[in-house]
Amino acid sequence: MGKVKYLGSTVPNTVVVLAGIEQQIINIRSAGQVFTLSSAVAANLVTEFPAMWEPAEGWVPPPYEPPEAETLTVTSNYTITGGLVKRLFCNAQAGAFTVRLPSAPYLGQTINFMNTATNSNPVTLEAQTGAIAGPNITAGVTLLIGKTETYYTAELAWDGSNWHVV
């Protein structure tokens, strides 16, 4: 269990439904009021609303652990959505295809790509936002990876404006 203190302005008898791993209902009577909640709900309040909630009586929220990064294998056209994809094995054995990079990447997002085909079919990496730049390539919206291309594997990182081969 976790203990949190309400820091917001006093709103007598406000009932709040907290959704988390489990649902909890609290009745806020005054600022400074301490609540004992499940650790998951308490940690969420402290993390998401630090101006209104703080740990109380020496309770320390558990450390934040980001969700596991995804490793995927793709064999046909694919668009990356969200920020969890970290590694893409691209198997172009059956034919060339395109992988579209996220349209709304976050600053510092990196994704590793590898063309696992044993033939010369390339995979096209296509930027939906910004351009792709790196050593030995002309900056543009696409980058080919494959046995006969400049890059067989690539790690791309988003700097807020463009993707860069690192």
N, C-alpha and C positions, 0 to 999 in steps of 0.2 A: 504494500500500500504506500501511497505517496501523500505528503501533506503540502498543500499550497495555500498561499495567502492572497486574498483578493485586494488589489490596489486601486481599483476603479473608484469612480465617484459613488457616493452612497445613494442607492436606489432601494429604499425599503421594500422588503417582501417581493423582490423580483425572482421569479422562478425561471431557471435556465436548464435546458435539456442539453447535456453534454454527450456527444456521440463519439465513440472510440471503439475499442475492442468490445466494450459493453456499454450500454446506455446508462447514464446516471443523471438524476435530477437533483439540483441543489436549489436552496432558497437563500438568496443573498439578502442579508438584513443590514449589513453595514460594511464600510471600507475597513480593512484590517482583519476581517473574518477569516478563520482558517478552516479549510475543508480537508477531510481525509477521503481520498479517491483512489481508484485503482492506479497503479504506477503508470500504466500506458496513458490513461486520460490525463493524469497530473502532468506527466512529461510533455504531452501534446500542448496543454495550456501554457506551460512555461516557455516552450519553444516557439509556439505560434503567436502568442500574445504577451510578450515580455513587459509591455507597458501596463498591463492589467493584472498579471499573476506573477508570483515569485515563489521559490521553494520556501517552506516554512519549517521552523524548529529543527534545523540541521538536515532536513531531507535533501538529498542530492539526486536530481533526475538521472536516469540511466543515459549513457552516451548515445548520441544519434548514430545509427548505423544505416548508411544508404542501402537501397535495394541492390541485390546482386546484378552485376552487369551481364548482359546477354551475349552469348556466342551463338551465331546462326550460320547455317549453310544454305546458300541460295543457288538455284539452277536456272532461274529465269528472271525477267524484269522484276525489280523490287524497289520499293520506296521506303527509306528509313523514316520512321516517325518516333518522336520522343527522344529521350536522352539515354535510354538504357543500353542500346546496342553499342558494344565496344569492339567486337571482333566479328568480321564477316568472312567466312570461307566461301568464295565464289567459284563454283564448278561450271565452267563453260564448255565442258566436254561435248555436250549435245548441240552447242551453238552459242554464238556471241549474244550477249544481253547487256542491259543497262541497269545500274544501281543508282538511284537518285538519293542524294544526301539530304539530311533534314532541312525543311524549309524554315524552321525557327530554332537553329542550334543555340546552345548556351555558350558563353564565353569560356574558352579553354576545353571545350568538348573535343575529344580525340576518338578516332575510329581507325582500327587496323583492318586492312583488306589483304586477301591473298587469293590469287587465281590458282586453284588446285587442279585445273585441267592439265592433262599430259600432252594435249595438242596445242596448236597455235591460236585457238579462238580467243579473242580478247574480251575483257569486261570493260565497259565504259562506265566511269564514275562521273556523275553529272551533278553540278551544283545547282540547287534551286534558288540559292541566295548567295550573292558574292561571286567570286571566281576561285579557281584552283591555281595556285602558284607553287613553284619549287625549282630546285636545281635541274638543269637540262631539259626544261619544258617551257613552252610559251604559255604564259598565263591565259587561261580561258575558262569556259564553263565545263569542260570535259577533260578527263584524263583516262587513257587506256592502260590497263594492266594485263600482262600476259607474257608468254615466253619470248615473243618477238618484239615486245615493246620496251621502252626505256625502263619501265618499272614492272617487275614481276609481282612484287608486293608493295604496299604503300601504307603509311600511317599518315592520316590527315588530321590537322588540328585547326580549330576555328578561333580566330583572333578578334572576333567582333565585327569584322568586315569581309574577310576572305578565308578560304581554306588554304592551308599550307602543308606541303609534303615535309614531314620531319624525319 
